[in-house]
Amino acid sequence: MATKLDSPAHVLPPPDNQDNADLAGFGYQPVLHRKLGRYASFAAGFSFVSILTTIFQFFGFGYSFGAAAFFWTWPIVFVGQFLVALNFAELAARYPISGCIYQWSRRLGGEVVGWFAGWMMIIAQIVTAAAAAIALQVVLPSIWSGFQIVGEDTALTSTSGATNAVLLGSILLALTTVINVIGIDLMARINSIGVTVEIIGVLAIIALFFTHAERGPGVVLHTDQAAPGPYWAAFLVSGLMAAYVMVGFDSAGELSEETKDPRRVAPRTILTALTVSALGGGLLLLGALMAAPSLDDGSLGTEGLAYVLTSKLDSPAGTVLLGCVAVAITVCTLAIQTAGSRLMFSMARDGKLPFARRLAVVHPRFGTPVLPAVIIGVLGIGLLLLNLGNAAIFATLASVCIVTLYLAYLLVTVPLLIRRIRGWDSGDARLFSLGRFGIPINALAVVWGIAMAVNLAWPRAEVYTPNGGSWWMLWAAPLFVVIVVAVGVVVHRIVNAKPSTESLEPAVQPA
């Protein structure tokens, strides 16, 4: 919310409320608008996870490898991510500051570790915003053929479908950029309405699937349509679908400086957003497997959830439900961009990014960091345009951004574990705390994060080059991480070569 104070002797005007006084205790002057309540905070995390967006986007991927039994990857990933979320909830209660991944990491592991956590998270959020935006291609042409502006083949794996996805995604990113610039009020209102629509849509689709079931819940034990080879290998690949979905629950922490009573609200909404997403997504997966007209005609693997929905409800009501998915994709992209802009702002006000003075400017009327929102939107569109017509890029985009995000999470959980072992004082006992379970839960979260990062980045041809491709596409995830770190080293040196006083400039744009 804020700019770094001019000096320790700087005297703040009386705070508007206790939350702003709390923020001042960390050395920041409140400049963002604190208007988010509990539901809006929950909506930020839920819409980033966005089960309708990501399950519609990746259901076919998971099924094509693990068959119906890939369902079990969902509760496994939830348990692992919940371990991470428990640690994040504890940190959110103690450091209610925008740019939470960066802020938490640097307070636990030092300035260098914190900077790279923030840097990797920013990159991940830019790529994730682009990857989420292209999901419109999975839905909009099914609602109305007029949305297929380029060519006739709507499949993301086709050249025309991939090109049209880039076009629709670019339009969506332009729209979310405008909303983010206008202000947190509009963003929160749209996001809350969108999340409500998504929850209603999820419940309606689940009800539809369960009332039109073709088979019983025992379907989740079927492996006969799995990819060739040992099933454990196919199961590991299919688990990437759940790994793609259950991230971003920390968004409630990213908006802490715009949330009322964030020390208590943010921890709850981090855990609630992930838990509600896991419950709704699990029922959605189970219902789809039970209701699918066929498990062996190949349609589930190629068309995914849209195939089940349209086969069960090819009517105006089905179109309405697909419209709910489109709304979910929109607010998901919006939430990702919002979280990314707050992280960029948080690092800039500390003088930790190039052009920090400009990036830390907050519009006096809208109360938003305008330039970070614009940069994320422009870079997201640019990323899509660079891959115009490339049908293979979408799985690659999803994989590399999620790998980077998991690594950013590790740059929080690993330093936290070290601090716990050395005797970390978690502070106020009235706040959310893991207590004596902190070390084992934290240790399991670290092991889980490392295992998932390796699984995501492993250079499998069936994931990165299913239709053939260059060697660099096969090694896209490890190469991307190496490039991000290498560029980060250069940027970090440039930033640290500048006078540190850059972080002391006012962060509020003159009216």
SEPADO-57704 format. One record per residue: x, y, z of N, C-alpha, C in turn. Coordinates in steps of 0.02 Angstrom, whole numbers, plus 50000, padded with zeros to 5 digits. Atoms other than C-alpha are relative to their C-alpha. Layout:
XYZXYZXYZ
...
This chain:
500394994450000500005000050000500415005950000
499554995749974501335010949996500685001449979
499314998150014502945019649987500424999150062
499545000749944504455016850094500065006750035
499954993749963504585029850231500675003449987
499404996350016505865043650204500584998450047
499475001649952506835039350362499674997450063
500305002449938506585031250531499685005650041
500274994549961506225048550599499385003149969
500584997250034504835051850475499374999150043
500605000349958503205055750564499394999449955
500605001050040501615048750488499425004050029
500624997249974499945057650500499614994550035
500395005149964498705048850614499704995149950
500285004950046498195032550529499245000149999
500735000150005496425030750465499714994550043
500245005649959496255014250557500594995950023
499475004249971497215000850647500404996349946
499655003550053497624991650485500565004249971
499494995650028498555006650416500565001350051
499494999249948499445009150582500454993850002
499635006350003499954990950572500505000149943
499574999650058500664993650398500585004950012
499484995049984501605009050459500544996950043
499515003449959502454997650584500524996249961
499515003250044503294988850438500415005149961
499624994850034503925005550375499725002249934
500324998050063502675008550235499425004750012
500544995149995501495022950208499404997649960
500595002450037499715017650159499825004649942
500214996150059499315023349981499494996249958
500525003750035498265009149909499355000650039
500654999249968496405008949948499794993550034
500175005949962495924996850086499244999150000
500735000650008494184991350031499764992849995
500205007050009494184972350020499774996850065
500255003849943493114962450140500194992749994
499825007149999493194943950178499824996449936
500195003650061492224938050025500425002249941
499594997650055493204949049906500714997150005
499345003049990494824942349982499984992649979
500095006950021494194924449961499964999549924
500105000150073493674928449782500665000749963
499354999050033495454934149740500374993349994
499665006550002496174917149787499624994849959
500415004950035494734906849719500035001149924
500014998650072494734915649550500684998749969
499345001750026496624913249531500034992549988
500025007350008496414894449559499534998349943
500515000550053494824895049451499944992949971
500075006950022494344876749437499644999349933
500345000450064493164879949292500495001449943
499534998250053494544888249191500494994349988
499455004750010495924875749221499784992849989
500245006850013494914859749229499734999449929
500225000150069494074864149065500604999949953
499424999550043495784867948995500424993649999
499525005549994496724852549057499704993250017
500315006449985495454838749092500214994749949
499815004750054495824830548924500714997750007
499295001749990497684830948961500064994650054
499955004949945497474821849127499724993349981
500335006350018496274808849058500404996249948
499655003450054497304805148904500604996150024
499425003649973498754799449013499794994950053
500145004349943498014792149172499334996549997
500685002750004496264787049112499605002250061
500454997649947494864788249240500335000250069
499675000349935496004783749385500455006150013
499614993949988496924800249359499645004550051
500384996349949495554806849476500395000250066
499675000449935496644801449623500595004850006
499484995049996497974813949578499735006450032
500314993949973496744827549632500065000450076
499924999549927496644823449819500734999950022
499295000149982498514819749822500315006949994
499744993350010498954836749750499705004950051
500324995649950497704845149866500354999550067
499675001049935498514837650021500695003349999
499354996950004500234843149962499975007650000
500064992750003499684860749920499705002950064
500284997649937498704862150082500565000850052
499434999349956500334859250175500365006749988
499704993550018501064874150081499565005750024
500484994749982499494884450112500005001350076
499984999149927499594881450300500595004450020
499424995749986501334889150303499885007149976
500154993350027500754903650194499505003650045
500494996849956499274906750310500335002750062
499644997649940500444908150459500395006349984
499614994150019501534920550365499545005949984
500474994650017500034930550302499755003550063
500234997049937499514933450482500545004450031
499444996349969501234940350527500295005349955
499744995050047501694949950369499465001849950
500564998250044500094957450296500205005649952
499714995050045501014966350155499914997749928
500065001650071500724967149966500654997049975
499415003450026501894956549863500244994750047
499865004349942501814942849992500574995149988
499475004950011502964929949911500695003350008
499374996249994504354942849896500115002350072
499944997449932504014950550067500154994550050
499885005549953503924933950159500714997249991
499355003150014505464926750074500585004350023
499434995749981506584941850104500065000850075
499974999549928506114942750287500244993550032
499795006549973506494924250309500704998049975
499375002350030507954921350191500495005449981
499554994650018508714938450163499815003349935
500184995850057508664951550026500094996349933
499875003350064509434940849887499494994549987
500495005450008508314925749916499315003049986
500654996850010506794937149930499935003049932
500044996950066507224946349771499874994849947
500105005150051507354930349670499314996650006
500695002649992505714923849745499515004649965
500444995250033504864939849689500095000149925
499854999950072505714939749519499694993949965
500285006050031505214921749482499245000050002
500734999749995503444924849542499715004949949
500244995350050503244940049430500004996849931
499965003450065503834930149278499454994849994
500525005250000502674915749325499315003049990
500664997050005501184927349343499875003049931
500094997550068501474935549174499834994349953
500125005850044501564918649088499334996750017
500645003049979500094912049191499415003949974
500544995950026499014926749140499884998549926
500065001650071499374922948957499704993049991
500255006950006499054904248982499264999550019
500705000149980497394907649070499565003249946
500404996350049496804919948938499834995849938
500125004050060496974907448796499474994650012
500515005049986495744895848885499325002049971
500634997950032494344906348807499864995949937
500095003850062494654896248649499654993450012
500325006449983494044880548738499255000850007
500704998949982492364888648776499615004149949
500404995350040491844903348669499764997349932
500265002850064491764894548497499454994950010
500545004749987490654881448579499345003550015
500604996049985489454895148634499715002949936
500224996850062489394903848465500574999549949
499495001150052490314899748304500345006549979
499714993550018490604918348276500635001750039
499394998849961491954917948410500614996749967
499455002950038492994907148292500155004749941
499874994650049493664922248198500504997749947
499485002350046495144913248118499904992649985
500075007050020494874897148020499374996850027
500595003749979493634883548063500144994850054
499835005049949494554871048173500105003450067
499984996649934494254876148355500504996850048
499565003549954495464863648433500655003950012
499384996549984496944871348524500614996849967
499445003650031498044858248442500055001349925
499974998350071497654865148268500295007049992
499704993450012498484880248188499485005550004
500524994849998496854889848164499735000950070
500244999549931496264885748340500505003650044
499494996649960497924891248414500035007449984
499994993050020497894907348314499415003850028
500604996849973496114911248366500055000850076
499904999649928496574907548547500435006050019
499564994249988497954920648538499605006549992
500404994150011496714933348469499515001250058
500484999249944495384930148602500375001650065
499624998849939496694929648739500275007150004
499744993150002497434946348684499465005050016
500574995549986495724954648688499844999850075
500155000749928495424947748863500525003650042
499484996649962497104954048927499955007649995
500114992850007496744971348858499435002350045
500574998349957495074971348950500194999950074
499825000549930495794965449116500505005550020
499544994549986497164978649102499625006450016
500414994049989495874992449089499664999650068
500345000849935494914985549239500495001050057
499504999349947496504984449342500245007250008
499784993049996496965002249300499475004350034
500544995849974495265009449345499954999850076
500004999949927495355003649525499804993550032
500145006149962495194990349659499264999150011
500725000549992493344994449682499694996049944
500295003350058492894989349505500264992949994
499705006750004494104974749506499674995250049
500295004349948493414967949671499274998449985
500715001150015491604970249615499924994949944
500035004750056491884961349449500234993150022
499735006449978492924947849532499524996350045
500475003249954491654944549670499394997449963
500575002250041490214943749546500204993949958
499765005550042491244932649432500094993550039
499915006049959491704920749573499334997150021
500685002549983489874919649626499704996249941
500255003450060489404915349447500374993449990
499625006250008490814902449441499774994750050
500225004949950490264894149603499314997249982
500675002350022488454893449542500074995349941
499895004250058489074886449377500294993250018
499715006449978490134873149463499464995650031
500525003949967488674867749572499494997349949
500485002150051487504867149421500284994449957
499695005250041488724856949317500074993550038
499965006049958489034844949460499324996650006
500685002849995487164842649483499794996749935
500165002850066486954839849296500344993349990
499625006250010488314826649290499754994350044
500205005349954487734817149443499294997549986
500695002150017485904816849385499964996849931
499995003150067486414810849211500584995149995
499435004649998487704797849263499894993849957
500025006050041488094783449145500294994050038
499655005349963489094773549274500105002350072
499914998449929489484773049460500685003050016
499374996949980490894781049559500604995349995
499465004850008491914765149539500425001249937
499644998350061492454772449372500705002650016
499344997149984493904780949462500534994850012
499515005449994494754763949475500214997349932
499865002550067494814761449286500655002949972
499364997850030496524762149203500084997549929
499935003450065496154753249039500115004849942
499894995250055496244769248933500635004250012
499394996249984497894775049007500514999649944
499474999950050499404779348901500424993650007
499595006149998500534764548855500585000750049
499444999949954501914759548975499774998750071
500195001249929501964757249164499515005350024
500524995249981500444765149245500265005450046
499754994949954501444774249379500285006049961
499734994550041502304784349242499445004249971
500584996450028500644788749160499645003950055
500334996749943499924793049331500375006450019
499604994049984501354805249367499885005649950
500134994950051501064814149202499305002850008
500694997749994499184814949228499925004650060
500034995849941499514822949397500185007349986
499834993150017500174838349309499375004349993
500624996350007498364843149275499805003150067
500184997449934497994845049461500525005150023
499474995449981499674853549486499915006849966
500134993750035499214866549355499435003950033
500604996849974497554870049442500125003150068
499994997849929497954871549627500615004350017
499494994949985499094886749628499655006850002
500294993349998498784905149662499575001450060
500414998949941497884902849827500305005350046
499684994749961499134915149900499795007049980
500214993450025498284929349805499695004350055
500294996249944497354934349963500555003750037
499434996749969499064938350035500275005749958
499774994850045499544948449881499605006550010
500444994149993498074960149916499915002050073
500074998649928498384961650104499925007350016
500034992949985498624980350098499365003349975
500664997550022496924982350016499444996250034
500485004149964496054970450137499905002650071
500154997949932495194975250298500184994250048
499795004849950495924966350451500374994149968
499675005450039497154956450342500344994750043
499665005049959498044947850487499544994150015
500485005449986496454937750519499644997749937
500375001850059495594938150351500424996049950
499585003250051497044933250235500154992750014
499875007149987497524916950324499394995649987
500615003950010495724911050323499834999249926
500205000350071495414915450142500504996149958
499515004250034497044907250084499804992750005
500185007049988496504890750162499314998449971
500675001250026494674892650114499994999649924
499995000050073495034896849932500264993449973
499735006350023496094881249912499534994250015
500435005549980494904869850007499364999749959
500624999850040493324875549917500154998049928
499805001850068494234874149750500114992449994
499875007250003494804856449791499364995950004
500645003749993493074850749846499595000649936
500394999150061492184858349697500324996649940
499665003150057493504852349574499974992450003
500035007349994493504834649643499324997349980
500685002150019491614833249625499895000949925
500064998750072491734840649450500344994449960
499645005450034493024827549398499624993550005
500375006249990492044813249474499364999949959
500624999650039490424819149396500114999249926
499865000550072491194820949224500174992849980
499825007050016491924803349229499394995550004
500615004049994490254796249285499515001449943
500514997950049489244805849155500234999649928
499755000150069490364804449001499654994649959
500345005050041489434795748859500444993949985
499545005450015490984785448823500685001450032
499334999349972492654782248906500544997949951
499505003050044493504774048758499965002249927
500034997850070493024783548600500495005649984
499494995050011494424796048622499785007250013
500254993249993493294811148650500205003250066
499814997249935493704813248835500715002649999
499314997950004495544814548794500125006049956
499904994550048495344826848651499585006250016
500464994449988493834837548698499905001650074
500024998749928493864835548887499315001250028
500624998749963492524842548999499455002949955
500504997150046491664852248859499614994649964
500335005650034491274835548774499444997250044
500505002849955490344829148927499425004850009
500514995049988489414845348957499545000849940
500424998950060488814847948778499604993749982
500375006250016488314829648760499414999150048
500545000749951487234830748916499505005749998
500454994249997486494847848891500115004349938
499944996350063486484853048708499375004249992
500604995849998485224866848740500205006950024
499834993449973485124885148792500294999850070
499735000549933485444879648971500744998049999
499315001950008487064871448915500435005949980
499644994050022487574887548830500125004750059
499944995849940487254896948993500574997450044
499475002849959488394884949087500685001149969
499364998350033489754887248957500165007450009
499894992949986489504905848983500305001050069
499704999649932489894903149168500744998449997
499295001650008491534895249115500385005949971
499684994150029491934910349007500095005550052
499944995149946491594921649156500574998150047
499465002449956492744910849263500685001449970
499374998750033494134912449135500175007450003
499894992749999493914931349132500245002250069
499804997749933494014933649321500654996650022
499365003249986495444921149331500585004249973
499494995750031496474931649210500065006650037
500014993649962495964947349304500364999250066
499695001149935496494940149472500754999049995
499295001250010498174934249407500365006649986
499694993650016498554951249333500015004750060
500024995849940498014960149492500544997950049
499495002449954499124949149601500705001849975
499354998450029500584951649482500185007350005
499864992849996500404970549480500165002250071
499854998349930500404971249671500694997650020
499335002549986501964960649679500535004649969
499534995550034502844971649552500045006750036
500014993849963502304987149647500384999450066
499685001149935502904979849813500765000049993
499285000250010504644976449744500265006949978
499784993550025504724993349656500045005250056
499984994949948504325003549811500604999150046
499375001249964505844995349892500605001449956
499464998650046506875000549741500344993849973
499715006350019507134982449690499894998149927
500115001350071506644983749506500265005949959
499844994350043507254994249359499395004649994
500534995050006506235010249340499534999850061
500395000949939505675008049520499575006050016
500394994149984505105026049542499335000149963
500614999950040503855024549400499544994250018
500405005949984503285007049445499655000750068
500294999249933502935012449625499485005550004
500494994749999501785026649574499294997150005
500705002049991499985024549633499555005849979
500454994850024498605034249547499595002750059
500334997249941497845046249674499254998850003
500735001050002496055043649617499814992650000
500175007150006496025025349568500314995750055
499675003849947497215019649706500334993749975
499705005950030498075007449589500705001649973
499364999250034499865004949529499904998849925
500215000450070499455008549347500524996649956
499495002550046501105004949261500124992550006
499925007249995501344987349333499444996149966
500565003450032499594982449274500075000249924
499924999250072499944989149100500574995549974
499435004050022501634980549089499834992649998
500185007150000500924963549138499524998549942
500465001050057499514965449010500375000049934
499634999450064500694970848870500474994049991
499545005750006501974957248907499614993449989
500415006050011500594944048916499774999649928
500204999950070499934949348746500594998649954
499405001150039501704949948677500214992849999
499825007149995502024932348739499554995849955
500465003650044500474926248647500175001249926
499864998350070500914935348486500644996849975
499385003250020502664928148485499894992849978
500145007050016501864910948471499384999249958
500605000050042500494915348349499994994049952
500075005750045499884899748260500374993750021
499625005849977500984887948360499564995850046
500475004149962499814874248419500324996550060
499665003849946501124865948530500185004350060
499744995549949501464881348634499604999950065
500434999149942500004880048754500184995550059
499775004449946500554864848853500675002450027
499354997449979502294872348856499925006150044
500144994049960501644889048920499784998150071
500275002049935500674880649059500544996950044
499505003649962502104869549111500555004550027
499434995949977503504882449118499795005050053
500204995049950502484895349214499864996850067
500155003249937501914882849344500634997550034
499365001949971503674876049368500315005950037
499714994049970504284893749401499635002050063
500414998249942502854896949521500154995350059
499845004649946503234881149621500695001550030
499344998249975505054886449634499975006350043
500094994049959504514903549698499714998250068
500285002349937503474894749831500554996950044
499465003249962505014884649881500475005250031
499574994749972505974900849907499685003350060
500324997949937504724904250047500034994350050
500055005649952504504886950124500684997650024
499345002349978506354882350127500315004850052
499754995549948506944898250218499594999750065
500425000449940505454896650336500194993850041
499815006149964505954878750379500665001050036
499354998749968507744884250414499905004450062
500134995749943507104898050527499654996350057
500345003949948505954885950619500504995750038
499525004549968507374873850651500465003950046
499564995849960508434888050718499645003350059
500394997249945507014893450832499655006449981
500374994150024505814905150744499475002150050
500524997349956504754916350854499425002349957
500574998450043503054916550771499585005950025
500324993949977502504931450875499334998850035
500654999949966500714934850931499654993249996
500325006649997499944918350987499265000249981
500714999550018498194925050950499894999349926
500065000750072498554924450764500064992749979
499965006950026498464908850655500714997450008
499345002849988499894897450704499984992449994
499945007350004500474879650669500274997150064
499775002449935501234878550842500544994849994
499485005249998502224862850878500004995749936
500015003750063501694855550710500355003849943
499704995850051502604869350617500564996649962
499435003050034504224859950580499804994049957
500185005650044503454843450518499585002149940
500414997750056502144852350412500425003849950
499574996250043503444864150343500474995449961
499545004750033504664849850305499644996149945
500395003650051503314840050213499845004549941
500154995350054502864855650114500605001049955
499394999350039504674857550059500124993849956
499915006250039504824839250006499494999749944
500535000050051503174840749914500175004949944
499854995050051503704856649824500574997949954
499445002350041505344849149765499784994449953
500245005650040504494833149704499565002549942
500444997550053503184842949606500395004149949
499614996150048504454854849529500384995349952
499655004850042505464839849466499514996649952
500505003450042503894831049401499765004649944
500234995350050503314846749311500525001449947
499474997950046504994850849233500304994249960
499695005750033505464833149179499875000249925
500084999250073505774833548990499684994049966
500375005650031504434821348931499765002149930
500224998550069504114820848744499255000149995
500735000350004502284816348772499675006250029
500274993849972502044832648868500205006049958
499744993950032503144845248779500024999649924
499995000650073503254838248602499574994149977
500435005750017501744826748577499944998949925
500045000650073501714830348390500685001149967
499334998750026503584831848370500195007350009
499784993149990504624847348391500745000450014
499294998849989506314854948425500214997750070
499735002249936507454849448566499865005150056
500104994849950507214866148652499304999850030
500685000749974505344862848668499974994350051
499985005749954505704846148752500305002250067
499664997749940506844854848877499765007050020
500244993149990505764870448887499995002150073
500064998049929505444870249075500685001250033
499354998649970507254867949134500355006049968
499684994450035507874880149001499695006650022
500354993949980506564892849050500235002250069
499774998449932507074891849233500715002849999
499314997750005508914893749188500035007149972
500014993350030508534908849078499735005250049
500294995349951507434916949211500505001750054
499504998849948508794914749342500585004249973
499444996350030510174920949224499825007349989
500224993150011509184936449174499915003450067
500094997249933508744938849357500655002350031
499344998149974510594939149404500215006749971
499814993750033510904952949276499585005850027
500444994649976509384963149330500155001850072
499854998849929509814961049514500635004250007
499394996149997511564967749483499895007149978
500154993250024510894982549385499645004050054
500394996649948509654986749522500445001950059
499584998749942510944985449660500575004949985
499484995150018512164996349562499745007150005
500314993349995510925010849577499975002350072
500064997549931510795022249729499374997250033
500565002949964509665014349860499455005050015
500504994949985508755030949882499424999949952
500555000250047507675026649733499364997550033
500595002749966506515017349851499675005050046
500274995149952506245033049954499585005349967
500404994950035505325042949821499264998850017
500715000849988503475046349849499684995449949
500315004950044502385032649778499305002249978
500664997650020500825043149754500075005249945
499984995350055500595051649588499635006450019
500334993849983500175070049608499315000449967
500684999550027498325073649584499995005149944
